[in-house]
Amino acid sequence: MQDPKLPGHLHPLSQLTVEMAAIFKEMGFRVAEGPEKETEWHNFDALNIPANHPARAMQDTFWLKRSDGALQGDLLRTHMTAVSLRELAKKQLPLRVVSPGRVFRNEATDATHEAQFYQFDGLAIDRPGKITMAELKGTLSTLYKKLFGDQVEIRFRASFFSFVEPGVEVDIKWGKRWLEVCGAGLLHPNVFTAAGVDPNEWQGLAFGSTIDRLAMIKYGVEDIRHFYQGDSRFLHQF
């Protein structure tokens, strides 16, 4: 039994969140928060995710119901990009903001997936020509090198996400395998329009980085589920 007189400490995921926030603040970003209960418009529609997109299927999203059992159009947010959208809609531009928080997805769990996990989303908005893919790559490379050291192996792969164009996925070498840790790209013009911002006047980059998988890499944890089981023997190591 733990001595009740001993002080407590932050959970390893909280420790990493604080460290990541400090790194982004050094790069000129501020931290924002948003609701875990989100609207369909903020979570999907405004982010250029069409009604027939697989992410809207019941097996991926925790939709909320009214007392009569009917869907009410609200949900548990599936990504922190919904918070970035809320910040963009405030039209306080230019903008550099990050938003760490918990997200929820109705999916099976395994060593690298959980039904609830933590993301660190980011958004940088400025006049056309000032925001480029090179800045996106530099921002994320700076983050991961500060977390893991200059020797960290990072790769960027072309990918598709509805709210960015072009889009990339970011992987980090984890042992002998590559582990996906981030989706990113230049913010899609349709997202600007949905937020009431002229895409001809502003340009931006966006990224959504996992926190849990970064913690696995940083602390040498083989299974993401250890962070959520509440085993004091595991947590006391941090």
GITAUR-V913830 format. One record per residue. PHI is phi in whole degrees, -180 to 180 (999 if undefined). D_CENTER is the distance of its C-alpha to the mean C-alpha in Angstrom with 2 decimals. Layout:
# GITAUR-V913830
((PHI D_CENTER) (PHI D_CENTER))
This chain:
# GITAUR-V913830
((999 36.03) (-71 34.08) (-65 36.28) (-64 35.39) (-83 36.33) (-73 33.58) (-70 30.60) (-81 27.21) (-150 24.08) (-69 20.32) (-61 18.50) (-56 17.13) (-68 13.46) (-68 14.44) (-59 16.28) (-69 13.48) (-62 11.27) (-63 14.47) (-65 15.09) (-66 11.87) (-61 12.53) (-65 16.07) (-65 15.39) (-69 13.56) (-63 16.41) (-64 18.82) (-94 17.47) (93 18.06) (-94 14.80) (-109 15.02) (-104 12.81) (-128 12.50) (-125 12.18) (-154 12.64) (-76 14.21) (-77 13.17) (-84 16.00) (-124 15.19) (-88 17.57) (-61 17.75) (-65 18.14) (-69 14.95) (-82 12.82) (-127 14.88) (-54 17.98) (-71 16.92) (-97 14.12) (66 16.99) (-102 16.45) (-67 20.15) (-61 21.86) (-95 22.74) (-72 19.33) (-56 18.89) (-65 15.56) (-87 17.87) (-65 20.14) (-61 20.94) (-74 19.96) (-107 16.23) (-121 15.96) (-89 17.51) (-80 19.74) (-97 21.78) (-117 25.54) (-78 28.42) (-62 31.29) (-87 33.19) (93 30.54) (-80 29.51) (-66 25.92) (-106 25.16) (89 22.34) (-102 19.77) (-158 17.09) (-84 14.49) (-53 11.18) (-99 9.55) (-159 6.11) (-79 5.13) (-62 6.79) (-63 9.83) (-72 9.89) (-59 9.84) (-62 12.64) (-61 14.49) (-69 14.60) (-62 15.87) (-67 18.42) (-73 19.93) (60 21.27) (-95 21.42) (-109 21.31) (-66 20.76) (-142 17.29) (-139 14.89) (-142 12.17) (-125 8.96) (-140 7.62) (-85 6.78) (174 7.70) (-90 8.82) (-128 8.46) (-135 11.52) (-141 12.94) (-83 16.67) (-140 17.10) (-68 19.24) (-100 18.25) (-153 19.25) (-64 18.84) (-124 15.32) (-133 14.15) (-135 14.09) (-75 14.43) (-129 12.29) (-157 9.60) (-117 7.03) (-123 3.33) (-128 3.73) (-94 3.81) (-142 7.40) (-148 10.59) (-131 14.12) (-123 17.10) (-156 20.69) (-67 23.94) (-52 24.39) (96 25.00) (-92 23.06) (-114 19.62) (-136 19.78) (-64 18.13) (-64 19.87) (-67 18.05) (-60 14.63) (-63 15.96) (-66 17.49) (-63 14.53) (-71 12.43) (-63 15.76) (-62 16.61) (-58 13.59) (-71 14.34) (-71 18.04) (-70 17.98) (-77 16.26) (-119 18.50) (99 21.38) (-64 22.75) (-80 23.74) (-61 20.28) (-97 20.35) (-125 17.60) (-135 17.94) (-112 16.60) (-122 17.51) (-61 18.08) (-153 16.16) (-124 15.77) (-136 13.12) (-60 14.89) (-95 13.31) (-135 14.02) (-162 17.37) (-76 17.78) (-124 14.70) (-139 14.00) (-109 12.44) (-117 12.42) (-118 14.29) (-123 15.73) (-70 19.21) (-127 19.44) (68 23.15) (-101 24.66) (-125 21.67) (-96 18.57) (-117 15.23) (-68 12.34) (-127 9.31) (-161 7.49) (-116 8.25) (-158 9.65) (161 12.91) (-89 15.19) (-59 14.61) (-68 17.05) (-55 20.19) (-65 20.02) (-71 16.91) (-57 18.95) (-62 21.90) (-62 20.25) (-86 19.24) (80 22.83) (-116 22.32) (-73 24.65) (-70 22.96) (-82 26.23) (-101 25.93) (-135 22.30) (-138 19.87) (-155 16.23) (-118 13.39) (-142 9.74) (-150 6.88) (-128 3.39) (-104 4.27) (-65 5.46) (-103 7.60) (-60 10.30) (-68 11.36) (-65 11.57) (-66 13.70) (-61 15.74) (-68 16.54) (-66 17.31) (-102 19.44) (69 20.92) (-95 19.92) (-85 20.84) (-136 19.40) (-62 16.03) (-69 18.17) (-61 20.00) (-69 17.33) (-117 18.08) (-89 21.83) (68 23.08) (-78 25.56) (-63 26.95) (-64 28.30) (-74 24.83) (-67 23.31) (-68 26.41) (-73 25.70) (-111 23.04))
